[in-house]
């Protein structure tokens, strides 16, 4: 049996009483019964009920739709509208407040119960999704690599803070733009500009290996990045886009070049040392020959 608290906003006393009794029979707790939009906002902010049954037409300065809008902005509490009217204009205005359902008067006990259960379930699922997204966003924001997700046409859907820093473009401006508008990447070996989306990313064959590119940042600074890409698929296994991880390997490349130079220097020194050793050996042999000739 549910223990959810429900706020009833209804200015018809008979309907309000019916709702209050019905909710208690269903096992719910009635947080309060109010008759105006102003009281609905006040009580919702104070008591934070799990759900609100809101009559659209209310006496007072604000109607149910406006009250629901204020509550949605401040508290994110699910609302089910109660209405004896269902004209398109009113429904259109009500949709803007993202309600969890509509019940048209007169309504039945079973309809009321099922609507409430569905609204509470849907709200709980959405809450879990928001929490999962928040966790994912926090995780992606905390890693040191740039993460970029795009759709099939190469439009940017998501960037983390590292990617924003690399591109020099704010997240709000980057999302929705073409990948090439946000990131200027040149092939490290050929200098050719990276074309996106690449057909290879959307083929059934796996994306293999990695590529190093020179990224020109918003400030004009050039850095070398390592790019790894994976396809994004939906529940039906259809490719919907690409997620790319870009790592700044400028320092690694610098250290690699320095190491190569040291190895080359050691090689040259070794060759010189070997050459000198051979010269010393030849000189020693000449001295021995001279000694042999001198004392023969």
C-alpha positions as CSV (number, residue, x, y, z in Angstrom):
1,X,0.0,0.0,0.0
2,X,1.4,3.4,-1.0
3,X,2.2,6.0,1.7
4,X,2.6,8.9,-0.7
5,X,1.4,12.3,0.4
6,X,-1.0,14.0,-1.9
7,X,-2.1,17.7,-2.0
8,X,-5.6,18.3,-3.2
9,X,-6.3,21.7,-4.8
10,X,-10.0,21.9,-5.5
11,X,-12.5,24.8,-4.8
12,X,-15.6,22.7,-5.0
13,X,-16.1,21.5,-1.5
14,X,-18.1,18.4,-2.4
15,X,-15.4,17.3,-4.9
16,X,-12.7,18.1,-2.5
17,X,-14.3,16.0,0.2
18,X,-14.8,13.1,-2.2
19,X,-11.1,13.2,-3.2
20,X,-9.9,13.4,0.4
21,X,-12.0,10.3,1.4
22,X,-11.1,8.4,-1.7
23,X,-7.4,9.0,-1.3
24,X,-7.4,7.8,2.3
25,X,-9.3,4.6,1.2
26,X,-6.5,4.0,-1.4
27,X,-3.9,4.2,1.4
28,X,-2.5,7.7,0.5
29,X,-1.9,10.4,3.0
30,X,-3.7,13.8,2.3
31,X,-1.1,16.5,2.9
32,X,-3.8,19.2,2.8
33,X,-6.9,20.3,0.9
34,X,-6.8,23.9,-0.4
35,X,-9.1,25.9,-2.7
36,X,-6.8,28.5,-4.3
37,X,-3.8,28.6,-6.5
38,X,-2.0,30.9,-4.0
39,X,-2.5,28.4,-1.2
40,X,-1.5,25.5,-3.5
41,X,1.9,27.1,-4.1
42,X,2.4,28.0,-0.4
43,X,1.5,24.5,0.9
44,X,3.5,22.7,-1.9
45,X,6.7,24.7,-1.0
46,X,6.2,24.1,2.7
47,X,5.1,20.4,2.8
48,X,6.7,19.1,-0.5
49,X,4.0,16.4,-1.1
50,X,4.7,13.5,-3.5
51,X,1.9,14.5,-5.9
52,X,-0.7,17.2,-6.4
53,X,-4.3,16.8,-7.7
54,X,-4.9,20.3,-9.2
55,X,-8.2,21.7,-10.5
56,X,-7.5,23.8,-13.5
57,X,-10.3,26.3,-12.9
58,X,-9.8,28.0,-9.4
59,X,-11.1,31.1,-7.8
60,X,-8.5,33.7,-7.0
61,X,-5.8,35.6,-8.9
62,X,-4.1,32.5,-10.3
63,X,-5.6,29.4,-11.9
64,X,-4.4,25.9,-11.5
65,X,-2.2,26.0,-14.6
66,X,-0.3,29.1,-13.3
67,X,0.0,27.5,-9.8
68,X,1.3,24.3,-11.3
69,X,3.8,26.2,-13.3
70,X,5.2,27.9,-10.2
71,X,5.3,24.7,-8.3
72,X,7.0,22.9,-11.2
73,X,9.7,25.6,-11.3
74,X,10.3,25.6,-7.5
75,X,9.7,22.1,-6.3
76,X,9.5,19.6,-9.3
77,X,6.4,17.9,-7.8
78,X,4.2,15.8,-10.2
79,X,0.8,17.3,-11.0
80,X,-2.4,15.7,-12.2
81,X,-4.9,18.1,-13.5
82,X,-8.6,17.8,-12.7
83,X,-10.9,19.5,-15.1
84,X,-14.5,19.7,-16.4
85,X,-13.2,21.4,-19.5
86,X,-11.0,20.0,-22.1
87,X,-10.7,22.6,-24.9
88,X,-7.5,22.6,-27.0
89,X,-6.4,26.0,-25.8
90,X,-6.5,25.1,-22.1
91,X,-4.8,21.7,-22.8
92,X,-2.1,23.5,-24.7
93,X,-1.4,25.9,-21.9
94,X,-1.5,23.0,-19.4
95,X,1.1,21.0,-21.4
96,X,3.7,23.7,-20.8
97,X,3.8,22.8,-17.1
98,X,4.6,19.2,-18.0
99,X,1.7,17.5,-16.1
100,X,1.7,13.8,-15.3
101,X,-1.9,13.3,-16.4
102,X,-5.4,14.7,-16.8
103,X,-8.6,13.5,-15.2
104,X,-11.9,14.8,-16.6
105,X,-14.8,15.4,-14.2
106,X,-16.8,13.5,-13.3
107,X,-14.2,10.8,-12.6
108,X,-14.4,7.3,-11.2
109,X,-12.6,5.8,-8.2
110,X,-10.7,3.3,-10.3
111,X,-9.6,6.0,-12.9
112,X,-8.4,8.2,-10.0
113,X,-6.4,5.4,-8.5
114,X,-4.7,4.2,-11.7
115,X,-3.8,7.8,-12.7
116,X,-2.2,8.5,-9.4
117,X,-0.2,5.2,-9.4
118,X,1.0,5.8,-13.0
119,X,2.0,9.4,-12.2
120,X,4.0,8.3,-9.1
121,X,5.7,5.5,-11.0
122,X,6.6,7.8,-13.9
123,X,7.9,10.5,-11.6
124,X,10.1,8.0,-9.8
125,X,11.5,6.6,-13.0
126,X,12.3,10.2,-14.2
127,X,13.9,10.9,-10.9
128,X,16.2,7.9,-11.2
129,X,17.0,8.9,-14.8
130,X,17.9,12.4,-13.6
131,X,20.1,11.0,-10.9
132,X,21.8,8.6,-13.3
133,X,22.5,11.5,-15.7
134,X,23.8,13.6,-12.9
135,X,26.2,10.8,-11.9
136,X,27.3,10.3,-15.5
137,X,27.8,14.0,-16.0
138,X,29.9,14.2,-12.8
139,X,32.0,11.2,-13.9
140,X,32.6,12.5,-17.4
141,X,33.3,16.0,-16.0
142,X,35.9,14.6,-13.6
143,X,38.1,12.7,-16.0
144,X,41.1,14.3,-17.6
145,X,40.2,13.3,-21.2
146,X,37.9,15.3,-23.5
147,X,34.6,13.4,-24.3
148,X,32.5,14.4,-27.3
149,X,29.3,12.7,-28.4
150,X,27.7,13.4,-31.8
151,X,24.7,12.2,-33.8
152,X,24.9,10.5,-37.2
153,X,25.3,13.8,-39.0
154,X,28.2,14.9,-36.8
155,X,26.2,17.4,-34.8
156,X,27.6,17.7,-31.2
157,X,25.3,16.4,-28.6
158,X,27.5,16.4,-25.5
159,X,30.9,17.8,-24.4
160,X,32.5,17.6,-21.0
161,X,34.5,20.4,-19.5
162,X,37.9,19.2,-20.9
163,X,36.4,19.2,-24.4
164,X,35.1,22.7,-23.9
165,X,38.5,23.8,-22.8
166,X,40.1,22.2,-25.8
167,X,37.7,23.8,-28.3
168,X,37.6,27.1,-26.6
169,X,33.9,27.2,-27.1
170,X,31.2,27.2,-24.4
171,X,29.1,24.1,-24.0
172,X,25.9,25.9,-24.9
173,X,27.3,27.2,-28.1
174,X,29.0,23.9,-29.1
175,X,26.0,21.6,-28.7
176,X,24.0,21.4,-31.9
177,X,26.9,22.6,-34.1
178,X,28.8,20.5,-36.6
179,X,31.9,18.7,-35.1
180,X,34.2,20.5,-37.6
181,X,32.8,23.9,-36.5
182,X,33.8,23.2,-32.9
183,X,37.0,21.2,-33.3
184,X,39.7,21.9,-35.9
185,X,41.8,18.8,-36.3
186,X,44.7,18.2,-38.7
187,X,46.2,14.8,-39.4
188,X,49.6,14.7,-37.7
189,X,51.3,13.2,-40.7
190,X,49.6,14.7,-43.7
191,X,48.2,18.0,-42.3
192,X,44.8,17.2,-43.9
193,X,41.8,18.5,-42.0
194,X,39.8,15.7,-40.3
195,X,36.5,15.1,-42.1
196,X,33.6,14.2,-39.9
197,X,31.5,12.1,-39.8
198,X,33.9,9.5,-41.1
199,X,32.1,6.6,-42.9
200,X,34.4,4.1,-41.2
201,X,32.8,5.0,-37.8
202,X,29.4,3.9,-39.0
203,X,30.2,0.7,-40.7
204,X,29.6,-2.7,-39.2
205,X,33.3,-3.4,-39.0
206,X,34.8,-2.5,-35.6
207,X,36.6,0.9,-35.2
208,X,40.2,-0.2,-34.8
209,X,43.3,1.5,-33.5
210,X,43.8,5.2,-32.8
211,X,44.9,8.3,-34.6
212,X,47.0,11.2,-33.6
213,X,45.8,14.7,-34.7
214,X,46.9,18.2,-34.2
215,X,44.1,20.2,-32.6
216,X,44.0,24.0,-33.1
217,X,42.5,25.5,-30.0
218,X,40.3,28.6,-29.9
219,X,43.4,30.6,-28.8
220,X,45.3,29.4,-31.8
221,X,47.5,27.1,-29.7
222,X,48.3,23.7,-31.3
223,X,48.3,20.5,-29.3
224,X,48.6,16.9,-30.3
225,X,45.7,14.7,-29.3
226,X,45.1,10.9,-29.4
227,X,41.5,10.1,-30.6
228,X,39.5,6.9,-29.8
229,X,36.0,6.5,-31.2
230,X,33.1,4.2,-30.5
231,X,29.7,3.9,-32.1
232,X,26.6,4.9,-30.0
233,X,23.8,2.4,-30.4
234,X,20.2,2.4,-29.2
235,X,18.2,-0.5,-27.7
236,X,17.6,-2.0,-31.1
237,X,21.4,-2.0,-31.8
238,X,21.0,0.7,-34.5
239,X,23.9,3.2,-34.7
240,X,22.8,6.6,-33.6
241,X,26.1,8.5,-33.4
242,X,29.7,8.4,-32.1
243,X,31.4,9.1,-28.9
244,X,35.0,10.2,-29.1
245,X,37.6,10.4,-26.3
246,X,40.4,12.9,-27.0
247,X,43.6,12.9,-24.9
248,X,46.2,15.7,-24.9
249,X,49.4,13.9,-25.7
250,X,51.5,17.0,-26.5
251,X,53.9,16.4,-23.5
252,X,54.1,12.7,-24.4
253,X,55.0,13.5,-27.9
254,X,57.6,16.0,-26.7
255,X,59.1,13.4,-24.3
256,X,59.1,10.8,-27.1
257,X,60.9,13.2,-29.4
258,X,63.5,14.0,-26.7
259,X,64.0,10.3,-26.1
260,X,64.5,9.7,-29.8
261,X,67.1,12.5,-29.9
262,X,68.9,11.0,-26.9
263,X,68.9,7.5,-28.5
264,X,70.3,9.0,-31.7
265,X,72.9,10.9,-29.7
266,X,73.9,7.7,-27.9
267,X,74.1,5.8,-31.2
268,X,76.4,8.4,-32.7
269,X,78.5,8.4,-29.5
270,X,78.7,4.6,-29.7
271,X,79.8,4.6,-33.3
272,X,82.4,7.2,-32.5
273,X,83.6,5.1,-29.5
274,X,83.8,2.0,-31.6
275,X,85.7,3.9,-34.3
276,X,88.2,5.1,-31.8
277,X,88.5,1.6,-30.3
278,X,89.3,0.3,-33.8
279,X,91.8,3.1,-34.3
280,X,93.5,2.3,-31.0
281,X,93.6,-1.4,-31.9
282,X,95.3,-0.6,-35.3
283,X,97.7,1.7,-33.6
284,X,98.6,-0.9,-31.1
285,X,99.3,-3.4,-33.8
286,X,101.5,-1.0,-35.7
287,X,103.5,-0.4,-32.5
288,X,104.0,-4.1,-32.0
289,X,105.2,-4.4,-35.6
290,X,107.7,-1.6,-35.1
291,X,109.0,-3.2,-31.9
292,X,109.3,-6.5,-33.7
293,X,111.2,-5.0,-36.5
294,X,113.5,-3.0,-34.2
295,X,114.6,-6.0,-32.2
296,X,114.8,-8.5,-35.0
